[in-house]
Amino acid sequence: MRVSALTAISLMLIGCATPNASNPHADREPTMTTDTRPIIVEETYSVEAAVVWNAITDPAQMSRWYFEPIREFKAEVGFETQFNVHALGKDYLHLWKVIEVVPGERISYTFNFGGIDGNALVLWELSKVDGGTKLTLTHSGLETFPPGNEPALERDSGVAGWKYFLNESLKNFLEPNM
């Protein structure tokens, strides 16, 4: 079953996913933890690094596989953007600030939510591998958000969302006929 981007956003926000063979308990309530390990998700795509780079930095492409409400994004240190995602009857104002850019190789930005204390960081790293490009995403700092109040900000939520975005949504976007 193909999950829509809006559904993926909801999955990331609430930490649930459609049960399947690899995650048969995905419909359980998310657990609240104080796990401080970063989320690391990797995927390999059968396209050149420049194609992946454009998909993760061009807002017209990002809105097709990542967050539809993204209207502005620049791979420039200091660039700031914000957009709202409405899911499950609640608004989540996303606040990003680009803090590092190595064109074609890596980009990182703060990943925060308006009205919620905390400071997370998302790092995207590209590397050339046989037959394509490996993308490694590291999301750290989730433990800086208030514990227990927002299932959307728990590690399990992030793991489910990032796996969907990289392993399914971006993969289908970059490799539509595979």
C-alpha positions as CSV (number, residue, x, y, z in Angstrom):
1,M,0.0,0.0,0.0
2,R,1.4,3.4,-1.0
3,V,1.2,6.0,1.7
4,S,0.5,9.6,0.8
5,A,2.9,12.4,1.9
6,L,0.2,13.8,4.3
7,T,-0.2,10.4,5.8
8,A,3.6,10.1,6.2
9,I,3.7,13.4,7.9
10,S,1.0,12.1,10.3
11,L,3.0,9.0,10.9
12,M,6.1,11.0,11.7
13,L,4.0,13.3,14.0
14,I,2.4,10.5,15.9
15,G,4.9,7.7,15.6
16,C,2.6,5.1,14.1
17,A,2.8,3.3,10.8
18,T,0.8,0.9,8.8
19,P,1.5,-2.6,10.1
20,N,3.5,-4.7,7.7
21,A,5.9,-7.6,7.6
22,S,8.8,-5.5,8.8
23,N,6.8,-3.6,11.4
24,P,3.8,-5.7,12.5
25,H,3.2,-3.7,15.7
26,A,3.3,-0.3,14.0
27,D,-0.3,0.4,15.0
28,R,0.5,0.4,18.7
29,E,0.5,3.6,20.7
30,P,4.0,5.2,20.6
31,T,6.1,4.8,23.7
32,M,7.5,7.7,25.6
33,T,11.3,7.4,26.1
34,T,14.2,9.6,27.0
35,D,16.4,7.9,24.4
36,T,19.2,10.3,23.4
37,R,20.5,8.3,20.5
38,P,20.3,10.1,17.2
39,I,18.0,8.7,14.5
40,I,20.1,7.4,11.6
41,V,18.4,6.3,8.4
42,E,20.3,5.2,5.3
43,E,19.1,4.5,1.7
44,T,20.9,3.9,-1.6
45,Y,19.5,5.3,-4.8
46,S,20.4,4.3,-8.3
47,V,20.9,7.9,-9.4
48,E,23.8,10.3,-9.4
49,A,24.5,12.4,-6.3
50,A,23.5,15.6,-8.1
51,V,20.0,14.1,-8.6
52,V,19.6,13.3,-4.9
53,W,21.0,16.7,-3.9
54,N,18.4,18.4,-6.0
55,A,15.7,16.3,-4.5
56,I,16.7,17.3,-1.0
57,T,17.4,21.0,-1.6
58,D,15.0,22.2,-4.4
59,P,11.6,23.2,-2.8
60,A,9.7,22.2,-5.9
61,Q,11.0,18.7,-5.6
62,M,10.9,18.6,-1.8
63,S,7.2,19.3,-1.9
64,R,6.6,16.3,-4.1
65,W,8.1,13.7,-1.8
66,Y,8.8,15.3,1.6
67,F,6.6,18.1,3.0
68,E,4.1,19.5,0.6
69,P,3.8,22.9,2.4
70,I,7.4,23.7,1.7
71,R,7.4,26.8,-0.6
72,E,10.9,28.2,0.1
73,F,14.2,26.5,0.7
74,K,17.7,27.4,-0.2
75,A,20.9,25.4,0.4
76,E,22.6,28.5,1.9
77,V,24.0,28.8,5.4
78,G,21.7,31.1,7.4
79,F,18.6,30.6,5.2
80,E,15.5,30.2,7.4
81,T,12.1,28.9,6.4
82,Q,8.9,28.0,8.2
83,F,5.8,26.1,7.1
84,N,2.8,24.6,8.8
85,V,1.8,21.0,8.7
86,H,-1.8,20.3,9.9
87,A,-2.1,16.7,11.0
88,L,-4.5,14.9,13.3
89,G,-6.4,18.1,14.2
90,K,-3.3,19.9,15.2
91,D,-0.9,22.5,13.6
92,Y,2.8,21.9,13.7
93,L,4.8,25.0,12.7
94,H,8.1,23.7,11.3
95,L,11.0,26.1,11.8
96,W,14.3,25.4,9.9
97,K,17.6,27.2,9.7
98,V,20.4,26.0,7.5
99,I,23.6,25.8,9.4
100,E,26.0,23.9,7.1
101,V,26.3,23.3,3.4
102,V,28.8,21.4,1.3
103,P,27.2,21.5,-2.1
104,G,26.4,18.1,-3.4
105,E,27.7,16.4,-0.3
106,R,26.0,17.5,2.9
107,I,23.5,19.9,4.4
108,S,22.3,20.4,7.9
109,Y,19.6,22.5,9.5
110,T,17.9,23.0,12.8
111,F,14.5,21.3,12.9
112,N,12.2,22.9,15.5
113,F,8.5,23.5,16.1
114,G,6.9,26.8,16.9
115,G,5.7,27.0,20.5
116,I,7.5,23.9,21.6
117,D,10.8,24.1,23.5
118,G,13.7,22.0,22.0
119,N,16.4,22.2,19.4
120,A,16.9,19.3,16.9
121,L,19.3,19.0,14.1
122,V,18.9,17.2,10.8
123,L,22.0,16.3,8.7
124,W,21.8,14.8,5.2
125,E,25.1,13.3,3.8
126,L,25.6,12.0,0.3
127,S,28.3,9.5,-0.8
128,K,29.0,7.8,-4.1
129,V,28.6,4.0,-4.0
130,D,28.7,1.4,-6.8
131,G,25.6,2.0,-8.9
132,G,24.4,5.2,-7.3
133,T,24.3,7.4,-4.2
134,K,24.0,6.6,-0.5
135,L,22.1,9.0,1.6
136,T,22.6,9.0,5.4
137,L,20.2,11.1,7.4
138,T,21.0,11.8,11.1
139,H,18.4,13.5,13.3
140,S,19.7,14.4,16.7
141,G,18.4,16.5,19.6
142,L,15.0,14.9,20.0
143,E,15.7,14.6,23.8
144,T,15.8,18.4,24.0
145,F,12.0,18.5,23.5
146,P,9.7,18.2,26.5
147,P,9.3,14.6,27.4
148,G,5.9,12.9,27.4
149,N,3.8,15.7,26.2
150,E,4.0,15.3,22.4
151,P,4.1,11.8,21.0
152,A,5.1,13.6,17.7
153,L,8.4,14.4,19.3
154,E,9.3,11.0,20.5
155,R,12.1,9.0,18.9
156,D,9.8,6.2,17.6
157,S,7.8,8.9,15.7
158,G,10.9,10.2,14.1
159,V,12.1,6.7,13.1
160,A,8.8,5.8,11.5
161,G,8.6,9.1,9.6
162,W,12.2,9.2,8.4
163,K,12.1,5.6,7.2
164,Y,9.0,6.4,5.2
165,F,10.4,9.5,3.7
166,L,13.8,8.0,2.7
167,N,13.1,4.4,2.1
168,E,9.7,4.8,0.4
169,S,8.8,8.3,-0.6
170,L,12.1,9.6,-1.8
171,K,13.0,6.3,-3.3
172,N,9.8,6.2,-5.3
173,F,10.4,9.8,-6.4
174,L,13.9,9.2,-7.6
175,E,13.3,5.7,-9.0
176,P,9.7,5.8,-10.3
177,N,10.0,2.7,-12.5
178,M,12.1,0.5,-10.3
